């Protein structure tokens, strides 16, 4: 028979605070005490928590003799936990790095590989469930990483250096057109974008049985906003050079400055040999991994895909071509300037592309 327990208001307040902070069985034991002090008998508390009455009596007596601290679990005998600080440090070192750095034959860690590595390096034999708990306790979860732009190498051009190249080229060739070039693919498969839908209903965008794509080469004259584009069969060096051949007809005299990214078609042997035979073209390469920042043609592609490709299934590649022609028939020089801010390509300072000294 358990003697009654009387709690002062301050003790009740302390117990309730401890109950909110504690978890699992300790929180439940504190609740035994609070209910018993309010007049519940042992049988009612045992029925409420679906435990044996002797369990309730044990923890009430523990509270009577040792206070709140008596409700904590006592140290248990038996084999100590294997995943100690050394194992945790080694697991963190592995999971934060690449598996190849430790001589493992894979580039990513799996539980099996980590289990084997800890066994070989630390002579630590962890079961699969123990390793799973260790990984969770260290704050790691299994998920897909994201692609990130790598840091530029010291030898790569900065925006300021690129600005200077543009300005220098304009001073050397004051009458030459400054063309920024880029390529993209328009797919028959729709680009899925957000749109208004009824609450609780998710619309479906139909997809073709077989996806086809239409390559587009675009060239923007930075001084005037004049836009040139070509639909080709593929995105090869040969297709790129066919576009340059057409540009040579549209700019029949003088040098042509052409700013391109580091795509292979701009550096291939076929392209280099063609450029040797056509010295009017001067290719200037944009900084690596920064074409979306330095090349204004990227914004033209964004506008094209938003207008023509978002959530729209075209019945054929010919329909994709028609939509592209229709978009660019409305794409004026003023529209190009608004999209690309041609006189402020790389920073907030105007690039002296015209009337250069």
SULRA-V544659 format. One record per pair of residues at least 24 apart in sequence whose C-alpha atoms are under 10 Angstrom apart, sorted by the first residue. I is the first residue (numbers start at 0). GAP is how many residues later the second one is. Records with the same first field share a line. If there is no record, write none. Layout:
# SULRA-V544659
I: GAP + GAP
This chain:
# SULRA-V544659
0: 41 + 56
1: 34 + 39 + 40 + 54 + 55 + 56 + 58 + 59 + 62
2: 54 + 57 + 58 + 61
3: 32 + 33 + 34 + 35 + 37 + 56 + 60
4: 28 + 29 + 31 + 32 + 33 + 34 + 55 + 56 + 58 + 59
5: 27 + 28 + 30 + 31 + 32 + 33
6: 26 + 27 + 30 + 31
7: 29
10: 57
11: 25
13: 54
14: 52 + 53
17: 50
21: 50
24: 46 + 47 + 48
25: 33 + 42 + 43 + 44 + 45 + 46 + 47
26: 44 + 45
27: 43
28: 26 + 27 + 29 + 30 + 31 + 34 + 39 + 41 + 42 + 43
29: 29 + 30 + 33 + 38 + 41 + 42
31: 24 + 25 + 27 + 28 + 31
32: 24 + 26 + 27 + 28 + 30 + 31 + 35 + 38
33: 26
35: 24
80: 45 + 49
81: 42 + 43 + 44 + 48 + 49
82: 35 + 41 + 42 + 43 + 47 + 48 + 50 + 51
83: 40 + 50
85: 36
86: 31 + 32 + 34 + 35 + 36 + 37 + 47
87: 30 + 46 + 47 + 49 + 50
88: 49
89: 24 + 27 + 28 + 31 + 32
90: 24 + 26 + 27 + 40 + 43 + 44 + 47
91: 43 + 46 + 47 + 48
93: 24
94: 40 + 43 + 45
95: 44
109: 32
110: 24
148: 139 + 140 + 141
149: 138 + 139
150: 137 + 138
151: 135 + 136 + 137 + 138
152: 135
155: 130 + 131 + 132 + 133
156: 128 + 129 + 130 + 131
157: 128 + 129 + 130 + 132 + 188
158: 127 + 128 + 131 + 134 + 135 + 186 + 187 + 188
159: 186 + 187
160: 126
161: 122 + 123 + 124 + 125 + 132 + 184
162: 131 + 181 + 182 + 183 + 184 + 186 + 187 + 188 + 189
163: 187 + 188
164: 119 + 121
165: 91 + 93 + 118 + 179 + 185 + 186 + 187
166: 184 + 185 + 186 + 187 + 189 + 190
167: 184 + 185 + 188 + 189
168: 88 + 113 + 115 + 184 + 187
169: 87 + 181 + 182 + 183 + 184 + 185 + 186 + 187
170: 181 + 182 + 183 + 184 + 185 + 186
171: 184 + 185
172: 81 + 82 + 83 + 84 + 180 + 183
173: 81 + 179 + 180 + 181 + 182 + 183
174: 79 + 80 + 81 + 178 + 179 + 180 + 181
175: 47 + 75 + 77 + 78 + 79 + 80 + 81 + 82 + 104 + 105 + 177
176: 43 + 44 + 45 + 46 + 47 + 49 + 74 + 77 + 78 + 79 + 80 + 81 + 176
177: 41 + 42 + 43 + 44 + 45 + 46 + 77 + 78 + 79 + 80 + 81 + 104 + 175
178: 39 + 40 + 41 + 42 + 43 + 44 + 46 + 47 + 48 + 49 + 68 + 77 + 78 + 79 + 80 + 81 + 104 + 118
179: 38 + 39 + 40 + 41 + 42 + 47 + 77 + 78 + 79 + 80 + 81 + 103 + 104 + 106 + 114 + 115 + 116 + 117 + 118
180: 36 + 37 + 38 + 39 + 40 + 47 + 48 + 59 + 77 + 78 + 79 + 80 + 114 + 115 + 116 + 117
181: 34 + 35 + 36 + 37 + 38 + 47 + 58 + 77 + 78 + 79 + 81 + 109 + 113 + 114 + 115 + 116 + 118 + 119
182: 32 + 33 + 34 + 35 + 36 + 46 + 47 + 48 + 52 + 57 + 77 + 78 + 80 + 114 + 115 + 118
183: 29 + 30 + 31 + 32 + 33 + 34 + 51 + 113 + 114 + 117 + 121
184: 27 + 28 + 29 + 30 + 31 + 32 + 46 + 49 + 50 + 116 + 120
185: 26 + 27 + 28 + 29 + 30 + 115 + 118 + 119 + 122 + 123 + 131 + 134 + 135 + 138
186: 24 + 25 + 26 + 27 + 28 + 118 + 122 + 126 + 127 + 129 + 130 + 133
187: 24 + 25 + 26 + 121 + 124 + 125 + 126 + 127 + 128 + 129 + 130 + 131 + 132
188: 24 + 120 + 121 + 122 + 123 + 124 + 125 + 126
189: 115 + 118 + 119 + 120 + 121 + 122 + 123 + 124
190: 114 + 115 + 117 + 118 + 119 + 120 + 121 + 122
191: 114 + 117 + 118 + 119 + 120
192: 113 + 116 + 117 + 118 + 119
193: 116 + 117
194: 115 + 116
203: 107
204: 105 + 106 + 107 + 108
205: 105 + 106 + 107 + 108
206: 104 + 105 + 106 + 107 + 108
207: 105 + 106 + 107 + 108
210: 105 + 106
211: 104 + 105 + 108
212: 103 + 104 + 107 + 108
213: 103 + 104 + 106 + 107 + 110
214: 24 + 106
215: 85 + 105 + 108
216: 26 + 80
217: 25 + 79 + 80 + 82 + 83
218: 24 + 25 + 28 + 39 + 40 + 41 + 77 + 78
219: 38 + 39 + 75 + 76 + 77 + 80 + 113 + 116 + 117 + 120 + 122
220: 36 + 37 + 76 + 112 + 115 + 121
221: 74 + 75 + 114 + 115 + 118 + 119 + 120 + 121 + 122 + 123 + 131 + 132
222: 114 + 119 + 120 + 129 + 130 + 131
223: 109 + 110 + 112 + 113 + 118 + 119 + 130
224: 107 + 108 + 109 + 110 + 111 + 112 + 113 + 114 + 115 + 116 + 117 + 118
225: 105 + 106 + 107 + 108 + 110 + 111
226: 70 + 73 + 101 + 104 + 105 + 106 + 109
227: 100
228: 95 + 96 + 99
229: 95
230: 90 + 93 + 94
234: 30
235: 28 + 29 + 30 + 32 + 35
236: 26 + 27 + 28 + 29 + 30 + 31 + 32 + 33 + 34 + 35
237: 27 + 32 + 33 + 36
238: 26
239: 25 + 26 + 31
240: 24 + 25 + 29 + 30 + 33 + 34
243: 30 + 31 + 34 + 37
244: 33
246: 34
247: 30 + 32 + 33
251: 28
252: 27
253: 25 + 26 + 27
254: 24 + 25 + 26 + 27
255: 24 + 25 + 26 + 27
256: 24 + 25 + 26 + 27
257: 24 + 25 + 26 + 27
258: 24 + 25 + 26 + 27 + 35 + 36
259: 24 + 25 + 26 + 27 + 31 + 34 + 35
260: 24 + 25 + 26 + 27 + 28 + 29 + 30 + 31 + 33 + 34
261: 24 + 25 + 26 + 27 + 28 + 29
262: 25
292: 52 + 53 + 54
293: 51 + 52 + 53
294: 45 + 47 + 50 + 51
295: 40 + 41 + 43 + 44 + 45 + 46 + 48 + 49 + 50
296: 39 + 42 + 43
297: 41 + 42
298: 37 + 40 + 41
299: 28 + 31 + 35 + 36 + 39 + 40
301: 37
302: 24 + 36
303: 24 + 27
